[in-house]
């Protein structure tokens, strides 16, 4: 698989992956499947241990993302951000081929094709090598939707939001109550806690920053679900 090293947050279906290199971590983004799902491979640079955010579809393409050389990273963990099937279509194949542990929130775990090895709640952490990721529970798109936060000690934060937050608004909800819940959680736990330079990585489409989206919160509220 071709990998672009000039990371700008955009990938296309069938196109090359894009890699961002931080001091302790690399983040490689690829689009997979008919719904243009984003999958993110996080690799600890000190240990070569890897974590995949959403084994969304196309196990062959995700295997190519991990690589086939002797020096490829060890894919120890696969985190599923939420229960919708387009985000776990390759979960069994990828986890089985790599002997990976699987992680999800208990409120969404029952729908997944394989039982998670570890269940996580808001405030828990998940490790990839020497790097720690914080779990943020964002209720509304699904009951158990989670985001993962990496607080880079030498840079800005990085947030993997699944389908809970996109450039231009929150993820889809199916009732006013779910919309209010998601907006409340986003405002309290994301926009209320994280600085403007936080870069976020959604489950579909291009990336954005908290600062770019913050001025739109009132508009999102009034727009409703």
C-alpha positions in Angstrom: 0.0 0.0 0.0 1.3 3.4 -0.9 1.5 5.8 2.1 1.8 9.5 1.8 4.0 11.1 4.5 2.6 14.7 3.9 -0.4 14.3 6.2 -3.4 16.7 5.6 -6.3 14.6 6.9 -7.7 13.5 3.5 -7.8 10.0 2.1 -9.8 8.6 -0.8 -11.4 5.2 -1.4 -8.9 2.9 -3.0 -6.2 5.6 -2.8 -3.0 5.7 -0.7 -3.0 5.9 3.0 -1.6 9.0 4.8 0.7 9.0 7.7 1.4 11.6 10.4 4.6 11.1 12.5 4.7 12.3 16.0 7.5 12.0 18.5 6.1 8.9 20.2 3.4 7.7 17.7 2.6 7.4 14.1 -1.0 7.7 12.9 -1.8 6.2 9.5 -5.3 6.9 8.0 -6.9 4.8 5.2 -10.3 4.7 3.6 -11.9 1.3 3.3 -15.2 -0.2 2.1 -18.2 1.1 0.1 -19.1 3.7 2.8 -15.7 5.4 2.7 -14.9 4.4 6.3 -11.8 5.7 7.9 -9.5 3.3 9.8 -6.5 4.5 11.8 -3.4 2.5 12.6 -1.5 3.9 15.6 2.0 2.6 16.1 4.2 3.3 19.1 7.6 4.2 17.8 9.4 2.9 20.8 8.0 -0.6 20.8 6.5 -1.1 17.2 3.2 -2.1 18.9 0.1 -1.1 17.0 -3.6 -0.3 17.7 -6.3 -0.1 15.0 -9.2 2.2 15.4 -12.2 0.5 13.6 -11.6 -2.6 11.5 -14.3 -1.2 9.3 -14.2 -3.3 6.2 -11.9 -4.9 3.7 -9.5 -7.2 5.7 -7.1 -7.4 2.8 -6.6 -3.6 2.6 -6.3 -3.4 6.4 -3.7 -6.2 6.3 -1.8 -4.2 3.7 -2.0 -1.2 6.0 -0.3 -3.2 8.8 2.2 -4.5 6.3 3.8 -7.8 5.4 7.5 -7.3 6.1 9.4 -8.9 9.0 9.6 -5.4 10.6 5.8 -4.7 10.5 4.2 -3.6 13.7 2.5 -6.0 16.0 -1.2 -5.3 15.9 -2.0 -6.0 19.6 -5.3 -4.1 19.9 -8.4 -3.3 17.8 -10.8 -0.7 19.2 -14.3 -0.4 17.8 -15.7 3.1 18.3 -19.4 2.0 18.0 -21.8 -0.7 17.1 -22.7 0.2 13.5 -21.7 -2.6 11.1 -19.8 -0.5 8.7 -17.2 0.1 11.5 -16.6 -3.6 12.3 -17.0 -5.5 9.1 -13.4 -6.8 9.2 -13.1 -7.1 12.9 -13.2 -10.9 13.2 -10.8 -11.4 10.3 -8.3 -8.7 11.4 -8.3 -9.6 15.0 -8.1 -13.3 14.2 -5.2 -13.0 11.8 -3.1 -10.9 14.1 -4.1 -12.4 17.5 -5.3 -8.9 18.6 -7.2 -8.0 21.7 -10.6 -6.3 20.9 -12.0 -3.3 22.8 -15.4 -1.7 22.9 -17.9 0.0 25.3 -20.3 -2.4 27.0 -23.4 -0.6 25.8 -22.4 -1.5 22.2 -20.6 -4.7 22.7 -23.5 -7.1 22.3 -23.9 -6.2 18.6 -20.3 -6.9 17.6 -19.5 -10.1 15.7 -17.0 -11.3 18.4 -17.2 -10.5 22.1 -14.7 -7.8 23.1 -11.7 -9.0 25.2 -11.9 -5.7 27.1 -14.8 -3.4 27.9 -14.0 0.2 28.5 -16.0 3.0 30.2 -15.5 6.8 30.2 -12.2 7.7 31.8 -10.5 4.4 31.2 -7.3 4.2 29.2 -6.1 2.0 26.4 -2.4 1.6 25.7 -0.4 1.1 22.5 3.1 0.3 23.5 4.3 3.2 25.7 1.5 5.5 24.6 -1.7 6.0 26.6 -5.1 6.8 25.0 -8.0 8.1 27.1 -11.5 6.8 26.5 -14.3 9.4 26.2 -17.9 8.1 26.2 -20.1 10.2 23.8 -23.8 9.0 24.1 -26.2 9.6 21.3 -25.0 8.3 17.9 -25.2 5.0 19.6 -25.4 4.2 23.3 -21.8 3.0 23.6 -20.0 5.4 21.2 -16.5 6.2 22.3 -13.7 8.5 21.3 -10.0 8.0 22.0 -7.8 10.9 23.0 -4.0 11.1 22.8 -2.5 14.0 24.7 0.9 14.5 22.9 3.3 15.8 25.5 5.3 17.5 22.8 2.4 18.9 20.7 -1.3 19.3 20.4 -4.0 16.6 21.4 -5.3 14.1 18.9 -8.9 12.8 19.1 -10.4 9.9 17.3 -14.1 10.5 17.3 -15.7 7.6 15.4 -19.1 8.9 14.1 -19.8 11.2 17.1 -18.1 14.3 15.7 -17.5 15.4 12.1 -16.4 18.7 10.5 -19.7 20.5 10.4 -21.6 18.8 13.1 -22.3 15.8 15.5 -23.0 12.4 14.2 -26.4 11.3 13.1 -29.0 10.7 15.9 -32.5 9.2 15.6 -34.4 11.2 18.3 -34.3 14.6 19.9 -33.2 12.9 23.2 -30.2 11.3 21.6 -29.2 14.5 19.8 -29.4 16.4 23.1 -27.3 13.7 24.8 -24.6 13.8 22.1 -24.4 17.6 22.1 -24.3 17.7 25.9 -21.4 15.2 25.9 -19.6 16.9 23.1 -19.8 20.3 24.8 -18.8 19.0 28.2 -16.2 16.4 27.4 -14.7 17.6 24.1 -15.2 21.3 23.5 -15.3 22.1 27.2 -12.1 20.2 27.9 -9.8 20.3 24.9 -7.9 23.3 23.3 -8.6 24.7 19.9 -5.5 23.1 18.4 -6.9 19.6 19.1 -6.9 17.7 15.8 -9.7 15.2 15.4 -10.1 12.2 13.2 -13.7 11.2 12.3 -15.1 7.8 11.1 -15.7 9.1 7.6 -14.3 12.0 5.5 -11.7 14.6 6.3 -10.3 15.7 9.6 -10.7 19.0 11.4 -9.8 20.8 14.6 -11.8 21.7 17.7 -11.0 25.4 17.1 -12.4 25.2 13.5 -15.7 23.7 14.8 -16.2 25.5 18.1 -17.9 28.6 16.6 -20.6 26.4 15.1 -21.9 24.9 18.3 -24.9 27.2 18.7 -25.8 26.6 15.1 -25.7 22.9 15.6 -27.9 23.2 18.7 -30.5 25.3 16.8 -30.4 23.0 13.8 -31.4 20.0 15.9 -31.4 16.4 15.0 
